[in-house]
């Protein structure tokens, strides 16, 4: 029997799944980790420990029960787009910089936009430069490194760093490359080498591949570290949200995935590439395809913050209390911008706002208001998708936040969306396993393992309450923006903010 392994490096954990070629799950493994937040607007991880180290551990766990020589292929996805700079021996020179939650490169975003032109970047790259883009972070890294940046240095996202450790190959899949703005042209689906030379002359570029392509085989060192057999085929993989969309069958034009996790993420398959200010057009998972995407900066992380704030009360208790609160949280509205915000406002200085607090509000009100605030953000983004590409034909809800039902029900109630929830909720690693099977020819490219579990319908009795709440939500950010920016800048300039020194990692 041929077996395949999919591995996903997430923001909060690394997960791996071992499956047969018909999608039957035989074993799973997990290791938890967390990003470092050393300064306001910074989010980092230790690539050696948190990416490669955790992947090696979960692979060892799976191969200890199913010998490595029975594994036909492995594929890795990861949080992203991220960037870590390494030497030729793949030793990271500093902590890895995370995706859009890290907003350190704001100066570089402004400089590159002025250099190349905002409209030109939007048309060629499919989106405005933002904290999600890798190009400005590479410029930031080059400036920080100065003379220490060597021509032979390489740069990776999370999953491509692990692919390099497994195989020695330096590759980047087309989807991840399409988030390396302004260095990738979504129309030609290749590197924009002229802009690379204008912005970062001499920058070395990895070989471009599609997520389902085999890119190499497990080398001797990686075999020793992971338990995989030397020579095991390795498939390229991609960013976790796109691997998860692939896992639940979001592959046809009009399909939209809502991913409930640490952040809220959106991926919709397009018929043709488009350029819409405020949204991200990218290359897709399958060859020559495109997707429209968006992401909120903080979602599930707010619930963790609230649980910690209330003394570690069991999460089930918090959810039960929130479910008992009526729609509208009895006059409470929350802007979920606790780490700035990506879509739809693209404001790294945005911050969380809780409006309407009274002495009668409790922790259940706060959790419900958090869910309702996130749901209002979802509605704003989906309405933007409708304007750009038409109303989604099908919406699939995925991620850990789909468990329990309250959060997803509130999103349907606030937005009016019907959501399908799949039977298999393992996530991106399940999509990786399918990509691995496709990549080595064990199953046809059109194979789909997705199965529907249930559908969430909006509750019409809440419609008028949520229409009013949504209006208030939309008015609250512009009404408080200048004050919130002033507060954010006061923290950034305060001498009380820790200035963390970064040494070698590993």
N, C-alpha and C positions, 0 to 999 in steps of 0.2 A: 504493500500500500504506500502510495506517495503522500508525504506530509509536507506542509508548508508552515512557515512561521511569519507572522506579522508583528512588528514592534513599533510602538508609538511613544515618543518622548514628549510628554505634556508639561504644562506649567507647574502642575502639582505632583506629578508622578510619571513613571515610565511603566507602560503596560505591554505585555506580550501575549499572543494567543497562538496556539498550535492547532491546526485544522487539517481535515482531509480535503480533498479537491472538490467535494460537493458542499463545503461550508460547515460541516459538522465540527463543533468545537471539542477538542480532546483535553486541553489543559490551558490554564491561564497563569500568568505570574505578574507581580506588581512590586515596585519599589517607590516609596514616596520621597519627594524632595520639595524644595521651595526656592523661589528666586530670592536674591539679595536686593534690598532697596537702600543702597548706601547714602543716597542724597535725594532730595525732592526731584522727581522727574526721571530718576535713573532706575533701571531694572536689569539685573545681571544674573548670570549663572556660571558656575564652574564647569567648563566643557569637559574637562578630564574626569572629574568626579561625578557630576550630575548627568552628563550625557553618556559618555563612553562607559564609565564605571557602572552606572545603573543598567545600561543595555547588556553589558557582560554578565551581570548578576542574573537578570531575568532569563537570558539565553541559557546560562548554566543550569538554572532551575528547571527549564523545560527539557533540556537535553539529558538531565540526570534521570528522568523517567522515560524518555524516548530518545535513544541514542542518536547522536549527531549524524551518523551515516544513513539514517532513515529520512533525513530532512532533504527534500528536493530543491528548496529555494527559500530565501529569506528576503524580506523587504522592510525598510524602516521609514517611518514618517516622523515629523517633529514639529513642535511649536515654531512659529515663524511668520514672516522671515526674520531670522536672527543673523548676527555676524560675529564670528570669532576669528582673530588673526593668529596664524601659527607659523612656525618655521618649517623647513623642509621635512623635519622629522615628526611633524604634526604636534609639536609641543605648543600649547597656547601661550601667547605672549602676555595676555591679560584676560580678565573675565570676559565672557561672551556678553554682548549687548543684545537685549531682547527686542521683540517686535514693537508694535505701535505703543505699548505701554511705557516704553522708554522714549522720552521726549527731549533728550539732551542736545540734539543736533538742530535746534531751532534756528540758530544763526546760519548754519550751513544750508538749511532749507531755503532761507530767504536769499542767500547769496547765489545759489544755483538757479533759483527761479528767476532772479534778476539777470543772470548770465545767459540763460537759454530761452527765457520767455515763458510765462505761465500758460498762454494759449498753445504754444508749440509743444510744451511738455504734455499738456492734457491730450492733444490730438495724437501725438506719437506714442505716448506711454499708456494712455487710457485712464489717467487719473492725475490729480494735482500732487505735487510733492507734499508729504506729510510725515508725521513721526513713524508711519508704517514703512516708509521707503528706506532701502538699504544704502542708496547712493550717498545721501548726506551723512550717514553714520560712518561710511568708509572714509569720507573726507575728514570727519572728526577724528577718526583713528589715525589717519595719516598725519594730521597736525599734532596729535598727542605724541605719536612715536617719533616724529621729526626724522633725524638721521638714522634712527634705529629701525625704520621701515626699510626692509631690504627687498630688492627686485624679486628674489626667490620666495618671498613670503606668500603664503596662500590665505584665502579667506573662505569660510564655510558658514552654512546655516546648520541647525542642529542635526538634522538627519544626514546631511552630506558629510559632516564631520565624522559621524559614525560609519558611513559608507567608506570613507577614506581609511579609517582604522581597520575596517574589515578587509578591504581589498587593496589599499594603496592608491586607488584611483581618485583623481580630483575631477568631479563632475558636478553639474547643477541641473536639476530638471527644469523644463521650460516654464512650468507654473511659478516656481520659486524665483527664477530669473526675471519673470515678468513683474515681480515685486521689488526688483533691484533698481527702481527708477532713479535717475533717468537713463539707465544704461541698456535698456531692452526695448525693442520696437515691437509692439503688439501686432502690427500689420504684417511685417515680414517674419515675425516670430524668430528673431535672432538678435544678437548683440548690436547695439547702436554704437559701433566702434568709434565713429567720429565724435560723438558726445563723450565717450569715455576719455578720449585723448584731450578734449577740451577741459574736462573737469578734473580728471586724475591721470595725467600723462604717464604712460608706462605701466598702468595697472594691469597685472596678469589676470586673465579670465579663465574660468574653468570650462571644460567641454560641456556643451549643451546636450541633454538627452530628454526623452519623454519618461514620465513616471513608471511606465510598465516595461521599460527596457532593461535587459540584463546588462550590467556595467562592469562586472568582474566576478571574481571568485574569492572565497575566504582564504586568506594567506595563513602561513604557519603560525605567526605570532597571534593572530586573531583566533585561530582554531584552539590554541592553548588557553587563551583567555576566556573563551565562550563555551567550549564544549562542542561547537560545530565541527564537522569534518572539514579538513583542508580540501579546497576545491569546490565547496558548496556554492552554487550560483547566488549572486546578490543582485537584486532588482533595485532600481534607482530610488523609488519612493517620492514623496512630495511633502508639502506642508500639511499638518494634521487635519485642519478643517476640510481640506479638499479630499484627503483620504477617507474621512468620515462620510462626506457626501457620496463618494463613490461606493462606500460600504452599504448604503441604504438605497441605492438605485437612483440617486439624483444625477441623471445622465442625459436626459432628453431636454430639448429647448422648452423653457417654461417651468421646469422643475426648480423648486427653491428649498434649500435646507435652512432650518433655524437650529443653531447649536447652542444648547443651554449648558454653560460651564462657568469657569472662572470669569470669562468674558462671554458676551453674546455675539455670535458670528452668523453671517448670512452668505450663502452662495447660491446663485441662480445661473442655470445654463442658458447661454445665448444662442440665437441663430447666427448672428454676425457680430463682430466687435463693435462697440460703441464707446463714445467718450462723453461722460457726464460729470460735470463738476460736483464733487461731494461723494461720489461713489468710485469704486475701483474696478476697472476692466482688466482682466488677466487672461493669460493662457490657461486652458483647462487641464484636466487629468489625461484625457484621451487625445491622441494625436490630432493636431490642427484645430482643436476646439477652443472656445472662449467662455469665460464666465464673468458675471457681475457680482461684486462682493462688497460687504460692509462689515464693520465691527464696532462694538461698544467697548470701552476701556475697562469698565468694572461692572460685573453682574453678580455671579455667584460669590465672588470675594466679599461682597457687602454682607451677605448672610453670615459668612464666617466671622467677619468683623463684629457683627451684631451679637453673635453667639458668645464671642470672647468678651464683649462689652458687658454682657448681662451675667457674667460669672460662670460661663461654660454650661448653662442650662442645656439639657438634652435637646437636640435639634427637633426631634419629633414633638416635644412640648411646645417649642416656639411655633412650629407649623400649625399645631392644633389651636393655639391661641390666636394665630393670624387668621385661620379659617373661621373662627367665631366672630371676627370683626366684620361688620358690614362693608359692602363695596363702597369705596371712597375713603376708607379708613377714618371715618368720622371727622372729616375736614382736614386731613393731613396729606401733604404732597411732598414727595422727595425727588430731587434731581440726583440721579445716580452717578455723578461725575467725580467720584472719589479719587480718581487717578487722572484727572483731566478727562477729555473725551475725544474719541475718534469720530466716527460717523454719528450724527449728521453735522456736528458743529465744528469739528477739527480745531479744538481749543485746548492746548496743553495746560493752560492756566485755569481752566474751569475746575470747580470744586463742588463737592456735595452740598446741597442745600436742603434743609428740612423746614418746611413752612407750615404754620397752623398749629404748632404744638400748644397743648394745654396740660394742666395738671391731671386731667382724666385720661390722657393717653398713656398706654403701657407698652411693653416690649412687643406684644402681639400686633399692636397698631403699627409699630415701626417696621416689623417684618412685612406686613401687608403693604405698607406704603412703599417699601423697597421694591417688592414685586410689581406693584402698580406703576411705579416710576420707570422701572425697566420695561414694562409692557408699553408705556407711552413712547419710550424710545424706539421700541420695535415697530410700533405703528408709524412713527415718523419715517423710519427707514423703508418699510415696505411700501408706503405711499410714494417715496422717491423711486423705488424700483418700478412701480406701476407706470410712473411718468416716463421712465427711461426705456423700458422694455415691454410694457404691457402687463396686465394683471397676471400674477403667477398662475400657472395651470394646476399646480399641485404643490402643497407645502408639507414637508416632512420634518418632524421635530425629533432631535437627537440630543444625546448628552446626559450627564448625570442629573441635571435639573429636571428631566422629564419624569423622574421617579417620584411618586407620591401624589402628583396630580394638581396641587394647588397652584403652583407657579404657571404651569402650562394653561390651566383653565383661566387664570387671570389674564394671560396674554391673549387668549382667544376672545375673552369678554371685552377687553379694552380695544382690541384691533378689529374684531369681527371676523377673524380668520378661522377657517376650518383647518385643523392640523392632523396629519397622520403620524402615528407613533409606531415604529417598526418593532418586530418581535425580538430582534437581536440588538442589544444595547451595549455591546462591548466597545464599539466606537471605531476610531481610526485604525487601530491595530487589526481589526477584522477586514477593513478595506485593504490594508497592506498585505494580508494573507492572500486575498483575491488577486491583487496586483502581482504578487510573487508567482501564483499559479499561472496567470496569464503570461507573465514575462518569460517563463521557461517552456511555454507551450503545453502545459498540462490540461488547460481548458481553453475553449475559444474566447477571443477578445470580448464577445458580446455577453459572456456569462454574467448573471446577476444572482447574488445570494440573498437579496432582500426579501423579507416577508412582513406583511402588515399585521400588527397586533390589535390596535384600536384607533378610533378617530375621536377627536375632541371638537365639539360643536360650541359656538358661542351661546351664552345664556342671555336671551333677549330681555329678561327682567332687569339686567344691569345696564342696558344700553344708554339710558338717559343720564344716569349717574356718571358713567364713564365718558360720555360726550362732554359733560361739563368739566370733569377732571382733566381731560385731554386739553381742553382750551386753556385752563389754568396752568397746566404743565408747560405748554408752549409759550405762555406769556412770562413765566417765572425766570427763565434763563436770561433773556435780554433785559429784564427789569433789574437783575442783580449782577450782571456781568461786570460792570466797572468796579463795584465794591469787592466782588470776589477776586478779581484780578489784583486789586490793591492788596488784599490780604495774602494772596499767593506770593506776590513779589516781596512782601514784608518778611515772609518766612525764608525765601530764597536768599535774601540779603542779610538775614540775622546771623550774628556771630555764634548763636547757639546751635546752628545747623552743623552736624558733624562733617568734617572734611576727611573722608576715609582714604587712606593711602592704599594703593593697589600694588601688591608685589606679584611674584610669580604665582601661578595657579598650578594645581595638580596635587 
